[in-house]
Amino acid sequence: MLPIAVAQFAPTSDKKCNADKISDHVRSAAEAGARVIVLPEFAMFSVPGMDERFLRSAEPLSGQFVRSLGHLAAAHTITIVCGFNETSDDPDRIHNTLVAINEDGRIAATYRKVHLYDAFGYTESTRVRPGKIDKPELFEVDGIRFGMQTCYDVRFPEVTRRIVDAGADVLLLPAAWVPGPLKEDHWSTLVRARAIENTMYVAACGQTAPGGVGRSTIVDPMGVQLASLGEADGVAVAEVSADRIAEVRATNPALELRRFAVIER
């Protein structure tokens, strides 16, 4: 059994304040025994609306924010997965990036959001460049393999299917799920669906208000909610198990029985 955590909060334009909040949550998760912690999308810096402030806030993978995550991960012997605003080679757009920092303080995997949130009256693509469709990057902790995707990606089941096909046991899903009519219902339904149809764990972590609905959760391969948070800042911990995945896949061998593959459009 491997304890993992989701830790939600409301990032602002104050990078230091956000870093302090991340540090507090990482400390709490480590004290609760978690070996992996998932933080929200855009945890480094976030403001309402997608404007030029996102450009000014961006840092490279070698920048101060990722370095600080490395020190934090090593200090608490925990793997940190966190969203941040990464510079790109396009001066007018950033990457919406997830970075996984292992217990040694090193980058274990990265993911740049592929499906941008150009929906529900929002246009993320004005300031964000979509990531390339590459082979999913996984990382491993105590024999459990983790993959990553971001927020709006969860509405596209083929994204998660590619990740489970690459060998992931657990999907980590940072988000800033914007409030709106039926949006909370969509969030909980889609997260559980991705777990059930891929017979894998999903740890989904969202921003809290005003940027997101919160409702972070950890769901098992049968769709059972193991841990969850409401609308407030906080940390929730649950255990993931290779034995549970094997048990569910023996009962429901959906991945073996499927007759269609995922291809790039």
Summary of the structure (lengths in Angstrom):
residues: 265
radius of gyration: 16.9
end to end distance: 37.9
largest distance: 50.5
contacts: 918
relative contact order: 0.16
helix: 31%
strand: 26%
